[in-house]
């Protein structure tokens, strides 16, 4: 029960921030995909840069565990591209569709219904996928520091510097 | 249409605060952000109401049980949080067709709705095959420097940019 309440409270905070950052809107999501408006990239990358410091700190202090999704090339690349196609059509992602509805953009309802159908379809296809696509190039739960054989505290500052340079470039270009 | 501020925050600030929220969530509840599994569980709940025996022996619903869990409540919370933020700042707008879509394809509702439905179906199929969406892979995966997170994120954008170009054409920049 406590876990469910944590989920709800965390979701409310995140939904509040998504709305404040203006990233829930179709115009912003398509704006990024059309390379005209980088609002969602700014939001995501800011969250990732802050998050990576905190999460690796917690991990190193033994206060939290990582939860890495396996790098299965077939699933991640094919699935990722298919997701991208659907995302370009819908203009909301699974999390933001609910948020978009929360700020009154109710075309998202059709996207939500579609996503439920997509999930049901995938449940039908899962045994086939498991025997095919999900066996292509399985590298397990690997991370960038593991691949490069360096400490994460070497990679994280590089990401932060790269991110800040990218932000500066966005602002210069007015994206 | 003029851009109104309506209490919006800088995306850098809102994003950085979201990063803090996600750190807090991992610390306190041990949970990473994600959203797409919730759609599997919900679809399973609907199907269970129709044919419980079939759902009980489907491998994917055994893997992702049709129950309400942390992430399910998290997704509901996103709706509530966005509702609170938009209604308290006057940016809530009951809108059936997004501005950008209307400018390009006109105000006909069914075209937008059909596209949203088809896009949702395709998108969720892909997200489940990839084992995550922009929350699970894009945010939580990249934060942990997971290879799968970065590769997925690139593929999400490549697929999306191709479709956006097909729908809206390329070239014109503001």
Contacts between the chains, C-beta under 8 A, distances in Angstrom:
chain1	res1	chain2	res2	distance
A	3	B	29	6.4
A	3	B	31	7.7
A	3	B	69	7.5
A	3	B	70	5.0
A	4	B	68	6.9
A	4	B	69	7.5
A	4	B	70	6.6
A	4	B	73	4.8
A	5	B	73	7.5
A	6	B	25	7.2
A	6	B	28	6.6
A	6	B	29	4.1
A	6	B	31	7.0
A	6	B	70	6.6
A	7	B	29	7.4
A	7	B	31	7.0
A	7	B	69	7.4
A	7	B	70	3.9
A	7	B	71	6.5
A	7	B	72	7.1
A	7	B	73	3.4
A	7	B	74	4.3
A	7	B	77	6.6
A	8	B	73	4.3
A	8	B	74	7.2
A	8	B	76	6.5
A	8	B	77	4.6
A	8	B	80	7.7
A	9	B	77	6.7
A	10	B	21	6.4
A	10	B	24	7.6
A	10	B	25	4.7
A	10	B	29	7.1
A	10	B	31	7.3
A	10	B	33	7.9
A	10	B	74	5.6
A	10	B	77	6.4
A	11	B	73	6.3
A	11	B	74	3.9
A	11	B	75	6.3
A	11	B	76	6.2
A	11	B	77	1.9
A	11	B	78	4.8
A	11	B	79	7.9
A	11	B	80	7.2
A	11	B	81	6.4
A	12	B	77	4.3
A	12	B	78	7.7
A	12	B	80	5.1
A	12	B	81	4.0
A	12	B	84	7.1
A	13	B	21	4.8
A	13	B	77	7.7
A	13	B	81	6.3
A	14	B	18	5.9
A	14	B	21	5.7
A	14	B	22	7.7
A	14	B	33	6.9
A	14	B	74	7.4
A	14	B	77	7.0
A	14	B	78	5.8
A	14	B	81	6.3
A	15	B	77	5.9
A	15	B	78	3.7
A	15	B	79	6.4
A	15	B	80	6.3
A	15	B	81	2.5
A	15	B	82	4.3
A	15	B	83	7.7
A	15	B	84	7.8
A	15	B	85	7.2
A	16	B	81	3.9
A	16	B	82	7.1
A	16	B	84	6.0
A	16	B	85	4.5
A	17	B	9	7.9
A	17	B	14	4.6
A	17	B	15	7.8
A	17	B	17	5.4
A	17	B	18	4.7
A	17	B	21	6.9
A	17	B	81	7.5
A	17	B	85	7.9
A	18	B	14	7.3
A	18	B	18	7.3
A	18	B	78	6.8
A	18	B	81	7.3
A	18	B	82	6.2
A	19	B	81	6.9
A	19	B	82	4.2
A	19	B	85	3.7
A	19	B	86	5.3
A	19	B	91	7.5
A	20	B	7	7.4
A	20	B	8	6.3
A	20	B	9	4.3
A	20	B	14	4.8
A	20	B	85	5.4
A	20	B	89	7.8
A	21	B	8	7.4
A	21	B	9	6.0
A	21	B	10	7.7
A	21	B	11	4.5
A	21	B	13	7.6
A	21	B	14	3.0
A	21	B	15	6.1
A	21	B	18	7.6
A	22	B	8	5.0
A	22	B	11	6.8
A	23	B	11	6.6
A	23	B	14	7.6
A	24	B	82	6.0
A	25	B	98	7.0
A	26	B	98	3.7
A	26	B	100	6.5
A	26	B	101	6.6
A	27	B	98	5.7
A	27	B	99	5.6
A	27	B	100	4.4
A	30	B	98	8.0
A	30	B	100	5.7
A	30	B	164	5.7
A	30	B	168	7.3
A	31	B	100	7.4
A	32	B	157	8.0
A	33	B	157	7.2
A	33	B	160	4.3
A	33	B	161	5.1
A	33	B	163	7.4
A	33	B	164	3.7
A	34	B	161	7.7
A	34	B	164	4.9
A	34	B	165	7.5
A	34	B	168	5.8
A	35	B	161	7.4
A	36	B	173	6.5
A	36	B	174	6.3
A	39	B	11	4.8
A	40	B	11	7.5
A	42	B	11	4.2
A	42	B	12	5.6
A	42	B	15	6.3
A	43	B	11	4.2
A	43	B	12	7.7
A	43	B	14	6.0
A	43	B	15	3.8
A	43	B	18	7.2
A	44	B	15	6.5
A	44	B	134	7.2
A	44	B	138	6.1
A	44	B	139	6.5
A	45	B	15	7.0
A	46	B	11	7.0
A	46	B	12	4.9
A	46	B	13	7.8
A	46	B	14	7.9
A	46	B	15	3.0
A	46	B	16	4.5
A	46	B	18	7.7
A	46	B	19	6.5
A	47	B	15	4.4
A	47	B	16	6.8
A	47	B	18	4.3
A	47	B	19	4.1
A	47	B	22	6.7
A	47	B	139	5.8
A	47	B	143	7.7
A	48	B	19	6.9
A	48	B	138	7.9
A	48	B	139	6.3
A	48	B	142	4.7
A	48	B	143	5.3
A	49	B	16	7.7
A	49	B	19	6.9
A	50	B	15	7.7
A	50	B	16	4.8
A	50	B	19	2.9
A	50	B	20	6.1
A	50	B	23	7.3
A	51	B	19	4.1
A	51	B	22	5.0
A	51	B	23	6.0
A	51	B	139	7.0
A	51	B	140	8.0
A	51	B	143	3.7
A	52	B	142	7.5
A	52	B	143	4.8
A	52	B	144	7.3
A	52	B	145	6.5
A	54	B	19	7.0
A	54	B	20	7.2
A	54	B	22	7.9
A	54	B	23	3.4
A	54	B	26	7.7
A	54	B	27	7.9
A	55	B	22	7.8
A	55	B	23	6.1
A	55	B	26	5.7
A	55	B	143	5.5
A	55	B	144	6.1
A	56	B	144	7.9
A	56	B	145	7.9
A	58	B	23	7.0
A	58	B	26	6.3
A	58	B	27	5.6
A	63	B	27	6.1
A	64	B	26	4.8
A	64	B	27	5.7
A	64	B	30	6.5
A	65	B	30	7.1
A	66	B	144	5.2
A	67	B	32	5.2
A	67	B	140	7.4
A	67	B	144	7.2
A	68	B	141	7.7
A	68	B	144	5.8
A	68	B	146	4.7
A	68	B	148	7.3
A	69	B	131	5.4
A	69	B	132	5.8
A	69	B	136	7.1
A	69	B	137	6.7
A	69	B	141	5.9
A	69	B	146	6.0
A	69	B	148	4.6
A	69	B	149	7.1
A	70	B	131	7.4
A	70	B	148	6.3
A	71	B	146	7.4
A	71	B	147	4.3
A	71	B	148	4.3
A	71	B	151	6.8
A	72	B	131	7.6
A	72	B	148	7.5
A	73	B	151	7.7
A	75	B	129	5.4
A	75	B	130	5.7
A	75	B	131	6.0
A	76	B	130	5.1
A	76	B	131	7.2
A	76	B	137	7.8
A	76	B	148	5.2
A	76	B	151	5.1
A	76	B	152	5.1
A	76	B	155	6.9
A	77	B	151	6.6
A	77	B	155	5.6
A	78	B	126	7.8
A	78	B	129	6.2
A	78	B	130	7.8
A	79	B	126	4.8
A	79	B	127	6.8
A	79	B	128	7.1
A	79	B	129	3.0
A	79	B	130	3.0
A	79	B	131	7.1
A	79	B	152	7.7
A	79	B	155	7.8
A	80	B	126	6.8
A	80	B	130	4.6
A	80	B	137	7.7
A	80	B	151	6.9
A	80	B	152	4.5
A	80	B	153	7.9
A	80	B	154	7.5
A	80	B	155	2.7
A	80	B	156	5.5
A	80	B	159	6.9
A	81	B	126	7.1
A	81	B	155	4.9
A	81	B	158	6.4
A	81	B	159	4.3
A	82	B	122	6.2
A	82	B	123	7.6
A	82	B	125	6.1
A	82	B	126	3.0
A	82	B	129	6.4
A	82	B	130	7.8
A	82	B	159	6.8
A	83	B	122	8.0
A	83	B	123	5.3
A	83	B	124	8.0
A	83	B	126	3.3
A	83	B	127	4.7
A	83	B	129	7.9
A	83	B	130	5.8
A	83	B	133	6.7
A	83	B	152	7.9
A	83	B	155	7.4
A	83	B	156	5.6
A	83	B	159	6.5
A	84	B	126	7.2
A	84	B	155	6.0
A	84	B	156	4.6
A	84	B	157	6.5
A	84	B	158	5.9
A	84	B	159	1.9
A	84	B	160	4.2
A	84	B	161	7.6
A	84	B	162	7.4
A	84	B	163	7.2
A	85	B	119	7.9
A	85	B	122	5.7
A	85	B	123	7.5
A	85	B	126	7.1
A	85	B	159	4.6
A	85	B	160	7.4
A	85	B	162	7.2
A	85	B	163	5.3
A	86	B	118	7.9
A	86	B	119	4.7
A	86	B	120	6.6
A	86	B	121	7.1
A	86	B	122	3.5
A	86	B	123	2.4
A	86	B	124	7.0
A	86	B	125	7.3
A	86	B	126	5.8
A	86	B	127	7.9
A	86	B	159	7.9
A	87	B	119	7.1
A	87	B	123	5.2
A	87	B	134	7.9
A	87	B	156	6.3
A	87	B	159	6.9
A	87	B	160	4.7
A	87	B	163	7.7
A	88	B	119	7.2
A	88	B	159	6.6
A	88	B	160	4.1
A	88	B	161	7.3
A	88	B	162	7.0
A	88	B	163	2.7
A	88	B	164	5.0
A	88	B	167	7.0
A	89	B	115	5.3
A	89	B	116	7.3
A	89	B	118	6.1
A	89	B	119	2.8
A	89	B	122	6.8
A	89	B	123	7.4
A	89	B	163	5.9
A	89	B	167	7.7
A	90	B	115	7.5
A	90	B	116	5.2
A	90	B	119	3.2
A	90	B	120	5.1
A	90	B	123	5.6
A	91	B	98	6.7
A	91	B	101	7.6
A	91	B	116	7.4
A	91	B	119	7.3
A	92	B	116	7.9
A	93	B	35	7.4
A	93	B	123	7.5
A	93	B	133	5.4
A	93	B	134	4.6
A	93	B	135	7.3
A	94	B	35	4.1
A	94	B	36	4.5
A	94	B	38	7.5
A	94	B	39	6.1
A	94	B	75	7.8
A	94	B	123	7.6
A	94	B	124	6.8
A	94	B	127	6.3
A	94	B	133	4.6
A	94	B	134	7.9
A	94	B	135	7.0
A	95	B	33	7.7
A	95	B	35	3.6
A	95	B	75	6.6
A	95	B	78	5.8
A	95	B	133	6.8
A	95	B	134	7.1
A	95	B	135	4.6
A	96	B	78	7.7
A	96	B	134	8.0
A	97	B	120	7.4
A	98	B	35	7.9
A	98	B	75	5.5
A	98	B	76	7.4
A	98	B	78	4.9
A	98	B	79	4.2
A	98	B	82	7.5
A	99	B	78	4.8
A	99	B	79	6.5
A	99	B	81	7.3
A	99	B	82	3.8
A	100	B	82	7.4
A	101	B	79	6.0
A	101	B	82	7.8
A	102	B	78	7.1
A	102	B	79	4.4
A	102	B	80	6.8
A	102	B	81	7.1
A	102	B	82	3.1
A	102	B	83	4.0
A	102	B	86	6.6
A	103	B	82	5.1
A	103	B	83	7.1
A	103	B	85	7.5
A	103	B	86	3.7
A	103	B	91	6.6
A	103	B	92	5.4
A	103	B	93	7.0
A	104	B	86	6.8
A	104	B	92	4.8
A	104	B	93	4.9
A	104	B	94	4.4
A	104	B	95	6.0
A	105	B	93	7.4
A	105	B	95	5.2
A	105	B	98	6.7
A	106	B	94	6.8
A	106	B	95	7.1
A	106	B	96	6.1
A	107	B	95	7.4
A	107	B	96	5.7
A	107	B	97	6.2
A	107	B	98	6.6
A	107	B	112	5.4
A	107	B	113	6.2
A	107	B	116	5.3
A	108	B	116	7.0
A	110	B	113	4.4
A	110	B	114	7.6
A	110	B	116	4.1
A	110	B	117	4.4
A	110	B	120	6.9
A	111	B	116	4.3
A	111	B	117	6.9
A	111	B	119	6.4
A	111	B	120	3.9
A	111	B	123	8.0
A	112	B	120	6.7
A	113	B	117	6.2
A	113	B	120	6.9
A	114	B	116	6.5
A	114	B	117	4.0
A	114	B	118	6.5
A	114	B	119	6.5
A	114	B	120	2.5
A	114	B	121	4.3
A	114	B	123	7.7
A	114	B	124	7.2
A	115	B	36	7.9
A	115	B	39	4.9
A	115	B	120	4.2
A	115	B	121	7.1
A	115	B	123	6.6
A	115	B	124	4.0
A	116	B	39	5.8
A	116	B	42	6.0
A	116	B	43	4.8
A	116	B	46	6.9
A	116	B	124	7.6
A	117	B	43	7.6
A	117	B	117	7.9
A	117	B	120	7.4
A	117	B	121	4.9
A	117	B	124	7.7
A	118	B	39	7.4
A	118	B	120	6.2
A	118	B	121	4.1
A	118	B	122	6.6
A	118	B	123	6.5
A	118	B	124	3.0
A	118	B	125	4.4
A	118	B	127	7.9
A	118	B	128	7.5
A	119	B	36	7.6
A	119	B	39	4.2
A	119	B	40	4.5
A	119	B	42	7.4
A	119	B	43	4.2
A	119	B	124	5.1
A	119	B	125	7.9
A	119	B	128	6.3
A	120	B	43	4.2
A	120	B	46	7.8
A	120	B	47	6.5
A	121	B	121	6.9
A	121	B	125	5.6
A	122	B	40	7.3
A	122	B	60	7.0
A	122	B	124	7.0
A	122	B	125	5.0
A	122	B	128	4.1
A	122	B	129	6.8
A	123	B	40	6.6
A	123	B	43	6.7
A	123	B	44	7.1
A	123	B	47	7.9
A	123	B	58	5.9
A	123	B	60	4.0
A	123	B	61	6.0
A	124	B	58	8.0
A	125	B	125	7.5
A	126	B	58	7.8
A	126	B	59	5.9
A	126	B	60	3.9
A	126	B	63	7.8
A	126	B	128	8.0
A	127	B	59	5.7
A	127	B	60	8.0
A	129	B	129	6.1
A	130	B	59	7.6
A	133	B	129	6.6
A	134	B	129	7.8
A	139	B	147	7.0
A	141	B	146	7.4
A	142	B	146	7.5
A	142	B	147	4.8
A	142	B	148	7.9
A	143	B	144	6.6
A	143	B	145	4.7
A	143	B	146	5.4
A	143	B	147	6.4
A	144	B	145	4.4
A	144	B	146	7.7
A	144	B	147	6.3
A	144	B	150	7.1
A	145	B	145	5.9
A	147	B	147	6.3
A	152	B	145	6.1
A	155	B	145	6.2
A	156	B	145	7.8
A	167	B	12	7.0
